[in-house]
Amino acid sequence: MKKIIISGIALTIMACGAPDKKAELEKLKKQKTEIETKIVAIEEELHKSGADSSQQKAMEIVATPLTLQIFKSYIEIQGRIDADENVSLSTQMPGTITKINVKVGDKVRKGQILAETDVSAAQQQLADLQTNLDLANLVYEKQKGLWDLKIGTEIQYLQAKTNKQSLENKINGLQQQISMSKIISPIEGTVDMVNVKVGQAVMPGLGAISVINLSHLKVKADVSESYAARVKIGNEVKIFFPDDKNDSIVSKISYASRAINSLNRTFGVEVALSNSKEYHPNMVAKMLINDYKSTSPEIVVPVKYIQRGTNETYVLLAKNNKVVKTPIKTNREYNGLIEVASGLNAGDLLITAGYDMLNDGDAITIKK
């Protein structure tokens, strides 16, 4: 009897819950169909876009083999061309210009008279002294002859000698004054400026004629004292002339001052120029002075391929068709290049195109 009652209750419960379960089942089947439809649609989209990891192709990249090279850095400064022998000449005594013997552009030799001033008064005085000297010489010769024969007094002989020597000294002094009235070139070169005219009064110290020796030119510049330990005689220097962009030379520093200018905290450097080309004094020149050179060939990488993390600096290499994140240590940087101290070897393949879209371990193919 008890079993009959329990069975009846179970049948009653099943009879009451059956419609609800069916409704729930139908609902789940409908959701399953919708989900499967969405899955198929998404899979098709992924397949078309290539984002499906199971069907994604390896990314094509460009890789460049690393080679060893000497790393150099340069200091860029502005200089100017100057002449070793560049003189501005003036008369050494006041006077009036009576003769100009040269014009701009003339070649002159050392000791050549370039211009003269009026010395007529001095020349007249010189003529008078010469007349007196002639008489003094005659008197001296006679007194000397008499004194040699022990005739006359020693005082007469000494007076004649002293008078002669005094006139000779006066004539020498006057001749020196007359020579100072001439403007004489102390060097061989080219007349660069004539700043006087005939009849013009001139004074000592006022530039009248300029002469430049164009066969001994140099580039001069002032370098900050912060580079004093790195810029020395013999350093390589590249020189560019802005007036002619195709004109550049490679030379060495011929002079580097050891004294620091107290006003601007710089020191002077010079580079000798050959006379194979026509340069002009005071022409502007851009100088690139080599202040650092690696002792041996090493790996040098463009800065744009260097990536920096929180605590590391690295590059991406291509190895076995995969991306390999490689930590490195760097030293100096110049002109877009950086010196790599460790982490890379010659022959390593540096990823140079597509590196900004890659992660460590990604599959890649190298573009030929």
Residue pairs with C-beta under 8 A, 6 or more apart in sequence:
43 52
46 52
46 55
47 55
50 56
50 57
58 321
58 362
58 363
58 364
58 365
59 354
59 357
59 358
59 362
59 363
59 364
59 365
60 354
60 364
60 365
60 366
60 367
61 318
61 351
61 353
61 354
61 355
61 358
61 364
61 365
61 366
61 367
62 351
62 352
62 353
62 354
62 366
62 367
63 317
63 318
63 349
63 350
63 351
63 352
63 366
64 349
64 350
64 352
65 346
65 347
65 348
65 349
65 350
66 299
66 301
66 344
66 345
66 346
66 347
66 348
66 349
66 350
67 346
68 297
68 298
68 299
68 346
69 297
69 298
69 300
70 293
70 294
70 296
70 297
70 298
71 292
71 293
71 294
71 298
71 300
71 332
71 334
71 337
71 339
72 290
72 292
72 293
72 294
72 334
73 290
73 291
73 292
73 332
73 334
73 335
74 238
74 288
74 289
74 290
74 291
74 334
74 335
75 223
75 227
75 231
75 288
75 289
75 291
76 286
76 287
76 288
77 221
77 222
77 223
77 286
77 287
77 289
78 221
78 284
78 285
78 286
78 287
79 219
79 220
79 221
79 239
79 271
79 284
79 285
79 286
79 287
80 219
80 220
80 221
80 282
80 283
80 284
80 285
81 217
81 218
81 219
81 220
81 273
81 279
81 280
81 281
81 282
81 283
81 285
82 217
82 218
82 219
82 220
82 281
82 282
83 212
83 213
83 214
83 216
83 217
83 218
83 281
84 213
84 216
84 217
84 218
85 187
85 189
85 211
85 212
85 213
85 216
86 192
86 210
86 211
86 212
86 213
86 281
87 185
87 186
87 187
87 210
87 211
87 212
88 193
88 207
88 209
88 210
89 114
89 183
89 184
89 185
89 186
89 207
89 208
89 209
89 210
89 211
90 183
90 202
90 203
90 204
90 205
90 206
90 207
90 208
91 115
91 117
91 180
91 181
91 182
91 183
91 202
91 203
91 204
91 208
92 180
92 181
92 204
93 117
93 177
93 180
93 181
93 204
94 201
94 202
94 203
94 204
95 117
95 118
95 119
95 181
95 201
95 202
96 117
96 118
96 199
96 200
96 201
96 202
97 115
97 116
97 117
97 196
97 197
97 198
97 199
97 200
97 201
97 202
97 208
98 116
98 117
98 118
98 198
98 199
99 115
99 116
99 198
100 114
100 115
100 194
100 196
100 197
100 198
101 112
101 113
101 114
101 115
101 116
102 108
102 112
102 114
102 115
102 191
102 194
102 209
103 191
103 194
104 191
104 192
104 193
104 194
105 190
105 191
106 190
106 191
107 189
107 190
108 114
108 185
108 188
108 189
108 190
108 191
108 211
109 185
109 188
110 185
110 186
110 187
110 188
111 184
111 185
111 186
112 184
112 185
113 182
113 183
113 184
114 183
114 184
114 185
114 191
114 209
114 211
115 182
115 183
115 196
115 208
115 209
116 181
116 182
116 183
117 181
117 182
117 202
118 181
119 177
119 178
119 181
122 174
122 177
122 178
122 181
123 178
125 174
126 171
126 174
126 175
126 178
129 167
129 170
129 171
129 174
130 171
132 167
133 164
133 167
133 168
133 171
136 160
136 163
136 164
136 167
137 164
139 160
139 163
139 164
140 160
140 161
140 163
140 164
142 160
143 152
143 156
143 157
143 159
143 160
143 161
144 157
144 160
144 161
146 152
146 156
146 157
147 154
147 156
147 157
183 208
183 209
185 211
187 211
187 213
188 213
189 211
189 212
189 213
189 214
190 211
190 212
190 213
190 214
191 209
191 210
191 211
192 210
192 211
192 212
193 207
193 209
193 210
194 208
194 209
195 207
195 208
195 209
195 210
196 202
196 208
196 209
202 208
212 281
214 275
214 279
214 281
215 275
216 272
216 275
217 272
217 273
217 275
217 279
217 281
218 254
218 270
218 271
218 272
218 273
219 239
219 270
219 271
219 273
219 285
219 287
220 268
220 269
220 270
221 268
221 269
221 285
221 287
222 261
222 264
222 266
222 267
222 268
222 269
223 231
223 266
223 267
223 268
223 269
223 289
224 265
224 266
225 260
225 265
225 266
225 267
227 289
227 291
228 260
228 267
230 291
230 292
231 253
231 256
231 269
231 289
231 291
232 253
232 256
233 252
233 253
233 254
233 255
233 256
234 252
234 253
235 252
235 253
235 256
235 289
235 290
235 291
236 250
236 251
236 252
236 289
236 290
236 293
237 250
237 251
237 252
237 253
237 271
237 287
237 288
237 289
237 290
238 248
238 249
238 250
238 287
238 288
238 290
239 248
239 249
239 250
239 251
239 271
239 285
239 286
239 287
239 288
240 247
240 248
240 285
240 286
240 287
240 288
241 247
241 248
241 279
241 283
241 284
241 285
241 286
242 284
242 285
242 286
243 283
243 284
247 277
249 273
251 271
251 272
251 273
252 271
253 269
253 270
253 271
253 289
254 270
254 271
254 272
255 268
255 269
255 270
256 267
256 268
256 269
256 270
257 267
257 268
257 269
258 267
259 267
260 266
260 267
261 267
261 268
269 289
271 287
273 279
292 332
292 334
294 339
298 339
298 340
298 341
299 339
299 340
299 344
299 345
299 346
300 337
300 338
300 339
300 340
301 315
301 328
301 337
301 338
301 340
301 344
301 350
302 336
302 337
302 338
303 333
303 336
303 337
303 338
304 336
305 315
305 316
305 350
305 351
305 352
305 355
306 313
306 314
306 315
306 328
306 330
306 338
307 313
307 314
307 315
307 316
307 355
308 314
312 327
313 327
313 328
313 329
313 330
314 325
314 326
314 327
314 328
314 343
315 326
315 328
315 343
315 344
315 350
315 351
316 323
316 324
316 325
316 326
316 350
316 351
316 355
316 358
316 360
317 323
317 324
317 326
317 344
317 348
317 349
317 350
317 351
318 324
318 349
318 350
318 351
318 364
318 366
319 349
321 363
321 364
321 365
321 366
322 361
322 362
322 363
322 364
323 351
323 358
323 359
323 360
323 361
323 362
323 364
324 360
325 359
325 360
326 343
326 344
326 348
327 343
328 340
328 341
328 342
328 343
328 344
329 340
329 341
329 342
329 343
330 338
330 339
330 340
330 341
331 338
331 339
331 340
331 341
332 338
332 339
333 339
344 350
349 366
351 358
351 364
353 367
354 364
358 364
